[in-house]
Amino acid sequence: MAFRHDKSNNDARHDPMNYSIDFSNGVKYQLDTEVKSQEIRNELPRHQQVMLWLRENGDPATAAEIAEGTGMTNSHVSNELRKHEGRHFFGSSDKRDRRWDLIEGKQEELDEWDTY
């Protein structure tokens, strides 16, 4: 069993939390960084869908590759990448077919890329 929580009514918004519950040897709650259900993935905000795909793919990708992998349109993916560039994503300096990746945990690579 797994559940997800995105919202707090009493505090500032925080990052989404995913938990899985294991009943095999007593009840254990584990923080889960993956969203395994495709139904839940499709309901996530588009930038989070792109982030999940990039995290699982592991390599920088073009907007077209991300669109193909996520099932979103190329224009939706391109808009999300540009809207969240510098916050969640960074792109190569190529004028055509920019390759995109996640900022999180990639500071060494980010320093080596020509970004703008």
KETIDO-841128 format. One record per atom (N, C-alpha, C, CB): atom name; residue in one letter; x, y, z. Coordinates in steps of 0.2 Angstrom, whole numbers, plus 2048, in hexadecimal, padded with zeros to 3 digits. Last residue first. Glycine has a CB too. Example, Ala and Ser with C-alpha at 12.3 -4.5 7.8 and 13.67 -1.06 7.14 Angstrom:
BEGIN
R  atom  res   xx   yy   zz
R     N    S  840  7F5  823
R    CA    S  844  7FB  824
R     C    S  840  800  827
R    CB    S  846  7FD  81D
R     N    A  842  7E4  827
R    CA    A  83E  7EA  827
R     C    A  842  7F0  827
R    CB    A  839  7EA  82D
***
This chain:
BEGIN
R  atom  res   xx   yy   zz
R     N    Y  871  891  79B
R    CA    Y  86F  898  79B
R     C    Y  868  899  79D
R    CB    Y  870  89B  794
R     N    T  87F  886  79D
R    CA    T  878  888  79D
R     C    T  877  88F  79D
R    CB    T  875  885  7A4
R     N    D  88A  87A  799
R    CA    D  889  881  797
R     C    D  882  883  798
R    CB    D  88C  883  790
R     N    W  88F  870  7A7
R    CA    W  88B  871  7A1
R     C    W  88B  879  7A0
R    CB    W  883  86F  7A2
R     N    E  896  86F  7B3
R    CA    E  899  86D  7AC
R     C    E  895  86F  7A6
R    CB    E  89B  866  7AC
R     N    D  88D  872  7BC
R    CA    D  892  876  7BC
R     C    D  896  875  7B5
R    CB    D  897  875  7C1
R     N    L  884  867  7BB
R    CA    L  882  86D  7B9
R     C    L  888  872  7B8
R    CB    L  87D  870  7BF
R     N    E  88C  85C  7C0
R    CA    E  88B  85C  7B9
R     C    E  888  863  7B7
R    CB    E  886  857  7B8
R     N    E  88C  861  7CE
R    CA    E  892  860  7CA
R     C    E  891  860  7C3
R    CB    E  896  859  7CD
R     N    Q  87E  861  7D1
R    CA    Q  882  867  7D1
R     C    Q  888  866  7CD
R    CB    Q  883  869  7D8
R     N    K  874  857  7D2
R    CA    K  878  857  7CC
R     C    K  87C  85E  7CB
R    CB    K  873  857  7C5
R     N    G  86A  857  7DC
R    CA    G  870  852  7DC
R     C    G  874  852  7D6
R    CB    G  86D  84B  7DD
R     N    E  85E  85F  7D1
R    CA    E  860  85B  7D8
R     C    E  865  856  7D7
R    CB    E  859  858  7DA
R     N    I  85C  862  7C4
R    CA    I  861  866  7C8
R     C    I  863  862  7CE
R    CB    I  85F  86D  7CA
R     N    L  85A  857  7B7
R    CA    L  858  859  7BD
R     C    L  85E  85D  7C1
R    CB    L  855  854  7C2
R     N    D  85B  85C  7A5
R    CA    D  85C  857  7AB
R     C    D  85A  85A  7B1
R    CB    D  864  855  7AC
R     N    W  85B  85C  793
R    CA    W  858  85E  79A
R     C    W  85A  859  79F
R    CB    W  851  860  79A
R     N    R  861  862  785
R    CA    R  861  85C  789
R     C    R  85F  85F  790
R    CB    R  867  858  789
R     N    R  85A  86A  776
R    CA    R  85D  86B  77D
R     C    R  85C  864  781
R    CB    R  85A  871  781
R     N    D  858  86B  768
R    CA    D  858  864  76C
R     C    D  85C  865  772
R    CB    D  85B  85F  767
R     N    R  861  879  765
R    CA    R  85C  874  762
R     C    R  85D  86E  767
R    CB    R  85C  873  75B
R     N    K  86B  87F  76C
R    CA    K  865  883  769
R     C    K  85F  87F  767
R    CB    K  867  888  764
R     N    D  872  87A  77B
R    CA    D  871  878  774
R     C    D  86B  87D  772
R    CB    D  86F  871  773
R     N    S  875  87A  788
R    CA    S  875  881  784
R     C    S  874  880  77D
R    CB    S  87C  884  785
R     N    S  86A  870  792
R    CA    S  870  871  78E
R     C    S  870  878  78A
R    CB    S  872  86C  78A
R     N    G  861  875  7A1
R    CA    G  861  872  79A
R     C    G  868  874  797
R    CB    G  85C  875  795
R     N    F  85A  86F  7B0
R    CA    F  85F  873  7AC
R     C    F  860  870  7A5
R    CB    F  865  874  7B0
R     N    F  84C  870  7BC
R    CA    F  84F  86D  7B6
R     C    F  855  872  7B3
R    CB    F  84A  86C  7B0
R     N    H  847  877  7C7
R    CA    H  847  86F  7C7
R     C    H  84C  86C  7C1
R    CB    H  840  86D  7C6
R     N    R  84C  884  7C5
R    CA    R  84A  882  7CB
R     C    R  84A  87A  7CC
R    CB    R  842  884  7CC
R     N    G  851  885  7B8
R    CA    G  855  888  7BE
R     C    G  852  886  7C5
R    CB    G  855  890  7BD
R     N    E  841  883  7B1
R    CA    E  849  883  7B0
R     C    E  84C  888  7B6
R    CB    E  84A  886  7A9
R     N    H  834  883  7B2
R    CA    H  837  881  7B8
R     C    H  83F  881  7B7
R    CB    H  835  87A  7BA
R     N    K  830  887  7A5
R    CA    K  82D  88A  7AB
R     C    K  831  889  7B1
R    CB    K  826  888  7AC
R     N    R  837  87E  79D
R    CA    R  839  885  79D
R     C    R  836  889  7A3
R    CB    R  836  889  796
R     N    L  830  872  7A0
R    CA    L  838  873  7A1
R     C    L  83A  87A  7A1
R    CB    L  83B  86F  79B
R     N    E  823  875  79D
R    CA    E  825  874  7A4
R     C    E  82C  875  7A5
R    CB    E  823  86D  7A5
R     N    N  824  877  78F
R    CA    N  822  87D  793
R     C    N  824  87C  79A
R    CB    N  81A  87D  793
R     N    S  828  86B  78B
R    CA    S  82D  870  789
R     C    S  82B  876  78E
R    CB    S  82C  873  782
R     N    V  81D  863  78E
R    CA    V  823  862  791
R     C    V  828  868  791
R    CB    V  827  85B  78E
R     N    H  813  869  786
R    CA    H  812  869  78D
R     C    H  819  868  791
R    CB    H  80D  863  78F
R     N    S  819  866  779
R    CA    S  818  86D  77B
R     C    S  817  86D  783
R    CB    S  812  870  778
R     N    N  818  858  779
R    CA    N  81F  85B  778
R     C    N  81E  863  77B
R    CB    N  822  85B  771
R     N    T  80D  851  784
R    CA    T  80E  854  77E
R     C    T  815  857  77E
R    CB    T  809  859  77B
R     N    M  810  842  78E
R    CA    M  80E  849  78D
R     C    M  810  84B  786
R    CB    M  811  84D  793
R     N    G  816  836  790
R    CA    G  80F  836  78C
R     C    G  80C  83D  78C
R    CB    G  80B  831  790
R     N    T  823  834  794
R    CA    T  81E  836  799
R     C    T  817  836  796
R    CB    T  81F  83D  79C
R     N    G  82B  831  789
R    CA    G  82B  82D  78F
R     C    G  825  82E  794
R    CB    G  831  82E  792
R     N    E  828  83C  780
R    CA    E  826  835  77E
R     C    E  826  830  784
R    CB    E  82C  832  779
R     N    A  82C  846  788
R    CA    A  825  846  786
R     C    A  823  83F  784
R    CB    A  824  84B  780
R     N    I  83A  843  788
R    CA    I  836  844  78E
R     C    I  82F  843  78D
R    CB    I  837  84A  792
R     N    E  83D  845  77B
R    CA    E  83E  83E  77E
R     C    E  83A  83E  784
R    CB    E  846  83D  780
R     N    A  83A  852  779
R    CA    A  837  84D  775
R     C    A  837  846  778
R    CB    A  839  84D  76E
R     N    A  843  859  781
R    CA    A  83C  859  783
R     C    A  838  854  77F
R    CB    A  83A  860  781
R     N    T  851  84D  784
R    CA    T  84E  853  781
R     C    T  847  853  783
R    CB    T  84F  852  779
R     N    A  85A  849  793
R    CA    A  856  847  78D
R     C    A  853  84E  78A
R    CB    A  850  843  790
R     N    P  867  842  79E
R    CA    P  864  848  79B
R     C    P  860  846  794
R    CB    P  869  84D  799
R     N    D  863  833  7A6
R    CA    D  867  836  7A2
R     C    D  863  83D  79F
R    CB    D  869  832  79C
R     N    G  859  82D  7AF
R    CA    G  860  82E  7B1
R     C    G  865  831  7AD
R    CB    G  863  827  7B2
R     N    N  84C  828  7AF
R    CA    N  850  828  7A9
R     C    N  857  828  7AB
R    CB    N  84E  82D  7A4
R     N    E  848  82C  7BC
R    CA    E  848  825  7BA
R     C    E  84C  824  7B4
R    CB    E  841  823  7B9
R     N    R  849  83A  7BB
R    CA    R  84C  837  7C1
R     C    R  84D  82F  7BF
R    CB    R  848  838  7C7
R     N    L  841  83D  7B0
R    CA    L  848  83E  7B0
R     C    L  84C  83B  7B5
R    CB    L  849  846  7B0
R     N    W  834  839  7B6
R    CA    W  837  836  7B0
R     C    W  83E  837  7AF
R    CB    W  833  838  7A9
R     N    L  833  842  7C0
R    CA    L  833  83B  7C2
R     C    L  836  837  7BC
R    CB    L  82C  838  7C3
R     N    M  833  84E  7B9
R    CA    M  838  84D  7BE
R     C    M  839  845  7BF
R    CB    M  837  851  7C5
R     N    V  827  84D  7B2
R    CA    V  82D  84E  7AE
R     C    V  833  84C  7B3
R    CB    V  82E  855  7AC
R     N    Q  81E  84D  7BD
R    CA    Q  81E  847  7B8
R     C    Q  825  847  7B4
R    CB    Q  818  847  7B3
R     N    Q  820  859  7C2
R    CA    Q  822  854  7C6
R     C    Q  822  84D  7C2
R    CB    Q  81D  853  7CC
R     N    H  81B  861  7B7
R    CA    H  822  862  7B9
R     C    H  824  85C  7BD
R    CB    H  824  868  7BC
R     N    R  80D  85E  7B8
R    CA    R  811  85C  7B2
R     C    R  819  85C  7B4
R    CB    R  810  860  7AC
R     N    P  807  857  7C7
R    CA    P  808  85D  7C3
R     C    P  80D  85B  7BE
R    CB    P  80B  863  7C7
R     N    L  7FF  846  7C6
R    CA    L  804  84B  7C9
R     C    L  805  851  7C5
R    CB    L  80B  848  7CA
R     N    E  7F7  83D  7C0
R    CA    E  7F4  843  7C4
R     C    E  7F9  848  7C7
R    CB    E  7F0  840  7C9
R     N    N  800  834  7BB
R    CA    N  7FC  838  7B6
R     C    N  7F8  83E  7BA
R    CB    N  7F7  834  7B3
R     N    R  804  82E  7C7
R    CA    R  809  832  7C3
R     C    R  805  836  7BE
R    CB    R  80D  82D  7BF
R     N    I  7F8  826  7CA
R    CA    I  7FA  82C  7CF
R     C    I  7FF  831  7CB
R    CB    I  7FE  82A  7D5
R     N    E  7F9  81D  7C0
R    CA    E  7F3  821  7C1
R     C    E  7F4  827  7C5
R    CB    E  7ED  81D  7C4
R     N    Q  805  817  7C2
R    CA    Q  804  81B  7BC
R     C    Q  7FE  81F  7BC
R    CB    Q  803  817  7B5
R     N    S  80D  815  7D1
R    CA    S  806  814  7CD
R     C    S  806  819  7C8
R    CB    S  801  815  7D2
R     N    K  819  818  7D7
R    CA    K  819  812  7D3
R     C    K  812  812  7CE
R    CB    K  819  80C  7D7
R     N    V  823  824  7DB
R    CA    V  81C  824  7DA
R     C    V  81B  81E  7D4
R    CB    V  819  82B  7D7
R     N    E  830  824  7E7
R    CA    E  82E  822  7E0
R     C    E  826  822  7E0
R    CB    E  830  81B  7DE
R     N    T  835  826  7F3
R    CA    T  836  82B  7EF
R     C    T  833  82A  7E8
R    CB    T  83D  82C  7EE
R     N    D  82D  823  803
R    CA    D  82E  820  7FC
R     C    D  82F  826  7F7
R    CB    D  828  81C  7FA
R     N    L  830  81F  813
R    CA    L  830  824  80E
R     C    L  831  821  807
R    CB    L  834  82A  810
R     N    Q  826  812  81A
R    CA    Q  82D  814  817
R     C    Q  82B  81A  812
R    CB    Q  830  80E  813
R     N    Y  820  80A  828
R    CA    Y  81F  80F  824
R     C    Y  826  811  821
R    CB    Y  81C  815  827
R     N    K  81A  7FA  82C
R    CA    K  820  7FE  82B
R     C    K  81F  804  826
R    CB    K  827  7FA  829
R     N    V  813  7EE  836
R    CA    V  812  7F4  832
R     C    V  818  7F8  832
R    CB    V  80C  7F8  834
R     N    G  818  7DD  834
R    CA    G  816  7E3  838
R     C    G  815  7E9  833
R    CB    G  81B  7E4  83E
R     N    N  81D  7D9  827
R    CA    N  821  7D7  82D
R     C    N  81F  7DC  832
R    CB    N  828  7D6  82D
R     N    S  815  7DD  81D
R    CA    S  817  7D6  81D
R     C    S  81A  7D4  823
R    CB    S  81D  7D5  817
R     N    F  810  7E9  81A
R    CA    F  80D  7E5  81F
R     C    F  810  7DE  820
R    CB    F  805  7E5  81E
R     N    D  816  7F9  817
R    CA    D  818  7F2  816
R     C    D  814  7EE  81C
R    CB    D  81F  7F0  816
R     N    I  812  807  80E
R    CA    I  811  804  814
R     C    I  812  7FC  813
R    CB    I  80A  805  817
R     N    S  81A  816  808
R    CA    S  818  80F  807
R     C    S  817  80B  80E
R    CB    S  81C  80B  802
R     N    Y  818  827  804
R    CA    Y  819  822  809
R     C    Y  817  81B  806
R    CB    Y  816  823  810
R     N    N  81D  836  7FE
R    CA    N  81A  830  7FC
R     C    N  81C  82B  802
R    CB    N  81D  82E  7F5
R     N    M  81A  847  7FF
R    CA    M  81C  842  802
R     C    M  819  83B  800
R    CB    M  81B  842  80A
R     N    P  81E  857  7F7
R    CA    P  81A  851  7F7
R     C    P  81E  84B  7FB
R    CB    P  818  84E  7F0
R     N    D  824  865  800
R    CA    D  825  860  7FB
R     C    D  821  85A  7FC
R    CB    D  82D  85E  7FB
R     N    H  817  870  807
R    CA    H  81E  86C  807
R     C    H  81E  867  801
R    CB    H  81E  868  80E
R     N    R  810  87F  80A
R    CA    R  810  879  806
R     C    R  817  876  806
R    CB    R  80E  87B  7FF
R     N    A  80E  884  81B
R    CA    A  810  885  815
R     C    A  811  87F  811
R    CB    A  817  889  814
R     N    D  800  87D  824
R    CA    D  807  880  824
R     C    D  808  881  81C
R    CB    D  80C  87A  826
R     N    N  7F3  879  824
R    CA    N  7F5  87D  829
R     C    N  7FC  880  829
R    CB    N  7F4  879  830
R     N    N  7F0  870  819
R    CA    N  7EC  876  81A
R     C    N  7EE  87B  81F
R    CB    N  7E5  873  81C
R     N    S  7FB  869  80E
R    CA    S  7FA  86B  815
R     C    S  7F6  871  816
R    CB    S  801  86C  819
R     N    K  7FE  85D  802
R    CA    K  7FB  863  804
R     C    K  7FB  863  80B
R    CB    K  7F4  864  801
R     N    D  801  850  7FD
R    CA    D  804  856  7F9
R     C    D  802  85D  7FD
R    CB    D  801  856  7F2
R     N    H  805  83F  800
R    CA    H  802  845  802
R     C    H  805  84B  7FF
R    CB    H  803  845  80A
R     N    R  801  82F  7FC
R    CA    R  804  835  7FA
R     C    R  801  83B  7FD
R    CB    R  805  835  7F2
R     N    F  803  81D  7FF
R    CA    F  7FF  823  7FF
R     C    F  804  829  7FE
R    CB    F  7FB  824  805
R     N    A  802  80B  7FD
R    CA    A  806  812  7FC
R     C    A  801  817  7FD
R    CB    A  80B  812  7F6
R     N    M  804  7FA  800
R    CA    M  800  800  800
R     C    M  805  806  800
R    CB    M  7FB  800  806
***
